[in-house]
Amino acid sequence: MQRAQSASSSARSYDLLIAGGGVVGLWTARLASAAGMSVALVDAGAIGAGASGGILGALMPHAPERWNGKKQFQFEALLSLEPAIAALEAETGLSTGYGRIGRLMPLLDQRQLDRARERQDDAGRNWQGRDRSFHWTVHSPATGSDWLAPAAAPAGVVFDDLSARLDPRRLCAALRTSLDARPNVLLIEHDGLRHWQAGKAELASGAIILADRLAITAGHQSFPLLASLFPLPTELGMPVKGQAALLDARCDPGHPLIFDDGVYIIPHADGTVAIGSTSENSFDAPFSTDAQLDVLLARAFALCPSLADAPVIERWAGLRPRAIGRDPLVDFVPGDANTVIATGGFKITLGIAHAMAETAINRLLGRPVELPESFSIDYHLAKAARIKR
């Protein structure tokens, strides 16, 4: 892997500097380099680590009712991700573990059943792709299932055929492999952006990189980085801790994923099963697991008893970015048409990262972009101002 020039050397110039090597930054580098831009990507830690190096890998749509711009953006991203993954896998020869396996959601009572039936009609209106329709289907209670326990769904189940899964680590590895093969891309680890002014970047090591444009894609670290580089009144987001576990379940990878009130059960292509995840706004140990994960595992085993004896091969904790306005943040930095930020997707980041990257690049290249107002920096600044009052 190439390294940056030292501060005392003649600095090389790039079309685009990307600060942050998680899944959004990697997609940004891939798409920008494919567009002919020379790219330097820097990360304060390891590339593909952080929340992007997690184990869950759920790609689930928002509920189909009360449709809005955010839900439409995510829906279109989930559809376009499939061919983007296919192209990446064909180019690198690496599997990302992607599969559109669908999702089961247990129903506990008549109220949930009635609401699920209403959503069935909403999906018929809103889950319409250009050449394919997707469905939210209500089924009667199952019997004799070796996956979702019948007792966990006494009023029936919902199955949607839009949800998918992939392995986040394998995705990052494939993206990195594709970038390593491109002569117009420089990757730098363990040397994050410290200062940026007028196209000149100084890294933590003192190394200098010159670039025409900057994309901030550093996950939850984007918020303090943005505040340190530009005169904003407040940080525009925060980290939210998540805990998850990976089981050596040796189950059928074609099983649908299960979701129930914050519990995710994700069967992966290699037979492992990921279970997650907590959402903790307050925490003392961001990268340690605790009893909250044990509670989550117990809930998962009640939903899927066949997993109860599977060995736990990894317990994971990490920090995910949530923008202050709750929706993702993809926009120019105020007063600088050469700097964009793309972060804050929280739990849906994995499924929309490529679309966030494409939007960021299109903004920098002056191409037309249609985004929900709630993705703009002005929206998040206004939200922050209301919270402070």
C-alpha positions as CSV (number, residue, x, y, z in Angstrom):
1,M,0.0,0.0,0.0
2,Q,1.3,3.4,-0.9
3,R,2.0,6.0,1.8
4,A,1.6,9.8,1.8
5,Q,4.5,12.1,1.2
6,S,6.2,13.4,4.3
7,A,5.6,17.0,5.3
8,S,9.0,18.0,4.1
9,S,8.6,16.4,0.7
10,S,7.0,17.6,-2.4
11,A,3.3,16.8,-1.8
12,R,1.4,15.0,-4.6
13,S,-1.9,16.5,-5.8
14,Y,-5.2,14.6,-6.1
15,D,-8.6,15.4,-7.5
16,L,-10.3,14.1,-4.3
17,L,-9.2,13.5,-0.7
18,I,-11.5,11.2,1.3
19,A,-11.3,11.4,5.1
20,G,-12.6,8.1,6.4
21,G,-12.1,4.5,5.1
22,G,-15.3,2.8,6.2
23,V,-18.0,1.6,3.8
24,V,-19.1,5.0,2.7
25,G,-15.5,6.2,2.1
26,L,-14.6,3.0,0.2
27,W,-17.7,3.3,-2.1
28,T,-16.8,7.0,-2.6
29,A,-13.3,6.1,-3.6
30,R,-14.5,3.3,-5.9
31,L,-17.0,5.5,-7.7
32,A,-14.8,8.5,-7.9
33,S,-11.9,6.6,-9.3
34,A,-14.2,5.0,-11.9
35,A,-15.2,8.5,-12.9
36,G,-11.6,9.2,-13.7
37,M,-10.7,11.2,-10.5
38,S,-7.4,10.6,-8.7
39,V,-8.2,9.8,-5.1
40,A,-6.4,9.7,-1.8
41,L,-8.3,8.0,1.0
42,V,-7.0,8.4,4.6
43,D,-8.2,6.9,7.8
44,A,-7.2,7.5,11.4
45,G,-7.5,3.8,12.0
46,A,-7.6,0.7,9.9
47,I,-9.5,0.8,6.6
48,G,-12.8,-1.1,6.8
49,A,-12.8,-1.1,10.6
50,G,-15.1,0.7,13.0
51,A,-18.8,0.1,12.5
52,S,-18.1,-1.0,8.9
53,G,-16.1,-3.9,10.4
54,G,-19.1,-5.2,12.3
55,I,-20.8,-8.5,11.9
56,L,-24.6,-7.9,11.5
57,G,-25.1,-7.1,7.8
58,A,-28.9,-6.5,7.7
59,L,-30.3,-4.8,4.7
60,M,-33.9,-4.0,5.7
61,P,-36.3,-1.4,4.2
62,H,-38.2,1.0,6.3
63,A,-41.9,0.1,6.9
64,P,-43.9,0.8,3.7
65,E,-46.5,3.2,5.3
66,R,-46.2,7.0,5.6
67,W,-43.9,7.1,2.6
68,N,-41.4,9.9,2.3
69,G,-38.2,11.0,0.6
70,K,-35.9,9.2,3.0
71,K,-37.8,5.9,2.5
72,Q,-37.7,6.3,-1.2
73,F,-34.0,7.0,-1.2
74,Q,-33.4,3.8,0.8
75,F,-35.7,1.7,-1.3
76,E,-33.9,2.8,-4.5
77,A,-30.5,2.2,-2.9
78,L,-31.5,-1.3,-1.8
79,L,-32.4,-2.1,-5.4
80,S,-29.3,-0.6,-7.0
81,L,-27.0,-2.3,-4.4
82,E,-27.6,-5.7,-5.9
83,P,-26.1,-4.9,-9.4
84,A,-23.3,-2.9,-7.7
85,I,-22.4,-5.9,-5.6
86,A,-22.5,-8.2,-8.6
87,A,-20.1,-5.9,-10.5
88,L,-17.8,-5.7,-7.5
89,E,-17.7,-9.5,-7.0
90,A,-17.1,-10.1,-10.7
91,E,-14.2,-7.6,-10.8
92,T,-12.5,-8.9,-7.6
93,G,-13.5,-12.6,-7.6
94,L,-14.5,-12.1,-3.9
95,S,-17.8,-12.9,-2.4
96,T,-19.5,-10.3,-0.1
97,G,-22.0,-12.9,1.2
98,Y,-24.9,-10.9,-0.4
99,G,-28.2,-12.6,-0.6
100,R,-31.8,-11.3,-0.9
101,I,-33.2,-13.8,1.6
102,G,-36.2,-11.8,2.8
103,R,-37.3,-11.1,6.4
104,L,-39.7,-12.7,8.9
105,M,-41.4,-10.5,11.5
106,P,-43.5,-12.3,14.2
107,L,-47.0,-11.0,15.1
108,L,-48.1,-11.3,18.7
109,D,-51.7,-10.2,18.8
110,Q,-54.7,-9.0,16.8
111,R,-53.6,-5.3,16.9
112,Q,-50.2,-6.2,15.3
113,L,-52.0,-8.4,12.8
114,D,-54.4,-5.6,11.7
115,R,-51.5,-3.2,11.3
116,A,-49.5,-5.7,9.3
117,R,-52.4,-6.1,6.9
118,E,-52.6,-2.3,6.4
119,R,-48.9,-2.3,5.6
120,Q,-49.5,-5.0,3.0
121,D,-51.4,-2.5,0.9
122,D,-48.9,0.2,1.5
123,A,-46.1,-2.0,0.2
124,G,-48.2,-2.7,-2.9
125,R,-48.2,1.0,-3.6
126,N,-44.6,2.0,-2.5
127,W,-42.4,-1.0,-3.1
128,Q,-42.4,-0.8,-6.9
129,G,-39.1,-1.0,-8.8
130,R,-38.7,-0.3,-12.4
131,D,-38.8,-4.0,-13.4
132,R,-39.8,-5.7,-10.2
133,S,-42.3,-5.4,-7.4
134,F,-41.7,-6.4,-3.8
135,H,-44.2,-7.6,-1.2
136,W,-45.1,-7.4,2.5
137,T,-47.2,-10.6,3.0
138,V,-49.1,-11.6,6.1
139,H,-49.2,-15.3,6.8
140,S,-51.1,-17.5,9.3
141,P,-49.2,-18.8,12.4
142,A,-46.7,-21.5,11.4
143,T,-46.4,-25.0,12.8
144,G,-43.3,-27.2,13.1
145,S,-40.8,-24.6,12.0
146,D,-37.1,-25.2,12.8
147,W,-36.3,-21.5,12.3
148,L,-38.8,-19.0,13.8
149,A,-40.5,-20.7,16.7
150,P,-44.3,-21.0,16.3
151,A,-44.8,-19.9,19.9
152,A,-43.0,-16.6,19.1
153,A,-45.6,-15.7,16.5
154,P,-49.0,-16.6,17.8
155,A,-50.9,-14.2,15.6
156,G,-48.9,-15.0,12.4
157,V,-45.9,-13.6,10.6
158,V,-45.0,-11.0,8.0
159,F,-42.6,-12.0,5.3
160,D,-41.1,-9.3,3.0
161,D,-39.1,-10.3,0.0
162,L,-37.1,-7.0,-0.3
163,S,-34.8,-7.5,2.7
164,A,-31.3,-8.9,2.1
165,R,-28.0,-9.5,3.9
166,L,-24.3,-9.3,3.3
167,D,-21.1,-9.7,5.3
168,P,-19.8,-6.2,6.1
169,R,-16.2,-7.4,6.5
170,R,-16.2,-9.2,3.2
171,L,-17.8,-6.2,1.5
172,C,-15.0,-3.9,2.8
173,A,-12.4,-6.4,1.8
174,A,-13.8,-6.6,-1.8
175,L,-14.0,-2.8,-2.0
176,R,-10.4,-2.5,-0.8
177,T,-9.2,-5.1,-3.3
178,S,-10.8,-3.2,-6.1
179,L,-9.1,0.0,-5.0
180,D,-5.7,-1.6,-4.5
181,A,-5.8,-2.5,-8.2
182,R,-6.4,1.1,-9.4
183,P,-3.4,3.2,-10.1
184,N,-5.3,6.5,-9.5
185,V,-6.1,5.6,-5.8
186,L,-3.8,6.0,-2.8
187,L,-4.9,4.4,0.5
188,I,-3.4,5.5,3.8
189,E,-4.2,3.9,7.2
190,H,-3.6,5.0,10.8
191,D,-3.0,8.6,9.7
192,G,-6.2,10.7,9.7
193,L,-6.9,14.2,8.6
194,R,-5.9,16.9,11.1
195,H,-6.2,20.1,9.1
196,W,-7.7,21.2,5.8
197,Q,-7.4,24.7,4.2
198,A,-7.6,25.8,0.6
199,G,-6.9,22.4,-0.9
200,K,-4.0,21.5,1.5
201,A,-4.5,18.7,3.9
202,E,-2.2,18.0,6.9
203,L,-2.5,14.5,8.3
204,A,-1.9,13.5,12.0
205,S,1.7,12.4,11.1
206,G,2.4,15.8,9.5
207,A,2.3,14.4,6.0
208,I,0.8,16.8,3.4
209,I,-1.6,16.0,0.6
210,L,-2.9,18.5,-1.9
211,A,-6.5,17.9,-3.3
212,D,-9.0,19.9,-5.2
213,R,-11.9,18.5,-3.2
214,L,-12.6,16.9,0.1
215,A,-15.2,14.3,1.1
216,I,-15.7,13.6,4.9
217,T,-16.9,10.0,5.3
218,A,-15.5,9.1,8.7
219,G,-18.6,7.7,10.4
220,H,-19.3,9.0,13.8
221,Q,-15.9,10.7,13.8
222,S,-17.2,12.9,10.9
223,F,-19.1,15.1,13.4
224,P,-16.1,16.3,15.5
225,L,-13.9,16.4,12.4
226,L,-16.3,18.6,10.6
227,A,-16.6,20.9,13.7
228,S,-12.8,21.2,13.9
229,L,-12.3,22.1,10.3
230,F,-15.3,24.5,9.7
231,P,-16.9,27.2,11.8
232,L,-20.2,25.4,12.7
233,P,-22.1,26.3,15.9
234,T,-22.3,22.7,17.1
235,E,-21.5,19.1,16.2
236,L,-24.2,17.6,13.9
237,G,-24.4,14.1,15.2
238,M,-23.2,11.6,17.8
239,P,-22.0,8.0,18.1
240,V,-24.5,5.3,19.2
241,K,-23.1,2.1,20.6
242,G,-24.2,-1.2,19.3
243,Q,-23.5,-4.8,20.5
244,A,-23.8,-8.0,18.5
245,A,-22.7,-11.6,18.5
246,L,-21.7,-14.1,15.9
247,L,-22.7,-17.8,16.3
248,D,-21.3,-20.9,14.7
249,A,-24.8,-22.1,13.9
250,R,-24.1,-24.0,10.7
251,C,-27.7,-23.2,9.6
252,D,-29.2,-22.9,6.2
253,P,-27.9,-19.6,4.7
254,G,-31.2,-19.4,2.7
255,H,-33.3,-18.9,5.8
256,P,-34.9,-15.4,5.9
257,L,-33.5,-13.0,8.5
258,I,-35.7,-12.4,11.5
259,F,-36.5,-9.0,13.0
260,D,-38.6,-8.4,16.2
261,D,-38.6,-5.2,18.2
262,G,-34.9,-4.4,17.9
263,V,-33.6,-8.0,17.7
264,Y,-31.9,-9.0,14.4
265,I,-31.1,-12.6,13.5
266,I,-29.1,-12.7,10.3
267,P,-28.1,-16.1,8.7
268,H,-24.9,-15.5,6.7
269,A,-23.7,-17.3,3.6
270,D,-21.0,-19.2,5.5
271,G,-23.5,-20.8,8.0
272,T,-22.8,-18.4,10.8
273,V,-25.6,-16.3,12.4
274,A,-25.3,-12.8,13.6
275,I,-27.5,-11.5,16.4
276,G,-27.8,-7.8,17.3
277,S,-28.1,-5.1,18.2
278,T,-28.3,-2.7,21.1
279,S,-28.7,1.0,20.6
280,E,-27.0,2.8,23.4
281,N,-26.8,6.6,23.5
282,S,-25.0,6.6,26.8
283,F,-22.0,4.3,27.5
284,D,-18.7,4.1,29.3
285,A,-16.9,1.4,27.3
286,P,-17.6,1.9,23.6
287,F,-15.9,-1.3,22.4
288,S,-16.8,-3.8,25.2
289,T,-19.8,-6.0,25.4
290,D,-21.8,-6.5,28.6
291,A,-25.0,-7.9,30.0
292,Q,-27.1,-6.0,27.5
293,L,-25.8,-8.4,24.8
294,D,-26.7,-11.4,27.0
295,V,-30.3,-10.1,27.2
296,L,-30.4,-9.7,23.4
297,L,-29.1,-13.3,22.9
298,A,-31.7,-14.6,25.3
299,R,-34.4,-12.9,23.3
300,A,-33.0,-14.2,20.1
301,F,-33.0,-17.8,21.4
302,A,-36.6,-17.4,22.4
303,L,-37.4,-16.5,18.8
304,C,-35.2,-19.2,17.3
305,P,-34.5,-22.0,19.9
306,S,-32.4,-24.0,17.4
307,L,-29.7,-21.4,17.9
308,A,-29.5,-21.8,21.7
309,D,-26.7,-24.4,21.6
310,A,-24.6,-22.8,18.9
311,P,-21.2,-21.6,20.0
312,V,-20.7,-17.9,20.2
313,I,-17.5,-17.2,18.2
314,E,-17.4,-13.5,18.6
315,R,-18.9,-10.7,20.7
316,W,-18.7,-7.3,19.0
317,A,-19.2,-3.7,20.1
318,G,-18.8,-0.5,18.1
319,L,-20.0,3.0,17.4
320,R,-22.4,3.9,14.6
321,P,-23.0,7.5,13.3
322,R,-26.4,9.1,13.9
323,A,-26.9,12.6,12.6
324,I,-28.8,15.0,14.9
325,G,-31.7,15.2,12.5
326,R,-32.0,11.4,12.5
327,D,-31.8,11.2,8.7
328,P,-28.4,10.8,6.9
329,L,-26.3,13.9,6.2
330,V,-25.1,14.2,2.6
331,D,-24.4,17.8,1.6
332,F,-21.8,20.5,0.9
333,V,-20.2,22.1,3.9
334,P,-21.6,25.7,4.2
335,G,-19.6,28.1,2.2
336,D,-17.4,25.5,0.5
337,A,-18.5,24.0,-2.8
338,N,-15.4,21.7,-2.8
339,T,-16.2,19.9,0.5
340,V,-19.0,17.4,1.1
341,I,-19.9,15.3,4.1
342,A,-21.6,11.9,3.9
343,T,-22.4,10.2,7.1
344,G,-25.2,9.6,9.7
345,G,-27.0,6.7,8.2
346,F,-27.0,4.8,11.5
347,K,-28.5,1.3,11.1
348,I,-29.3,1.7,7.4
349,T,-25.8,2.9,6.3
350,L,-24.7,-0.5,4.9
351,G,-27.5,-0.6,2.4
352,I,-27.3,3.0,1.3
353,A,-23.5,3.7,1.5
354,H,-23.1,3.4,-2.3
355,A,-25.9,5.8,-2.9
356,M,-24.6,8.3,-0.4
357,A,-21.2,8.0,-2.2
358,E,-22.7,8.6,-5.6
359,T,-24.6,11.6,-4.3
360,A,-21.5,13.1,-2.8
361,I,-19.5,12.7,-6.0
362,N,-22.3,14.1,-8.1
363,R,-22.4,17.2,-5.8
364,L,-18.7,17.7,-6.1
365,L,-18.8,17.4,-9.9
366,G,-21.7,19.8,-10.3
367,R,-24.2,17.2,-11.5
368,P,-27.9,17.4,-10.7
369,V,-28.8,15.8,-7.4
370,E,-32.3,15.2,-5.9
371,L,-32.3,14.5,-2.2
372,P,-34.8,14.8,0.6
373,E,-34.5,18.1,2.4
374,S,-33.9,16.2,5.6
375,F,-30.5,15.1,4.2
376,S,-29.2,18.7,4.0
377,I,-26.8,20.3,6.4
378,D,-29.2,23.2,6.8
379,Y,-31.9,20.8,8.1
380,H,-29.5,19.3,10.6
381,L,-28.3,22.7,11.7
382,A,-31.9,23.8,12.3
383,K,-32.6,20.6,14.2
384,A,-29.5,21.3,16.4
385,A,-30.6,24.8,17.1
386,R,-34.1,23.7,18.2
387,I,-32.5,21.1,20.6
388,K,-30.2,23.7,22.1
389,R,-33.2,25.9,22.9
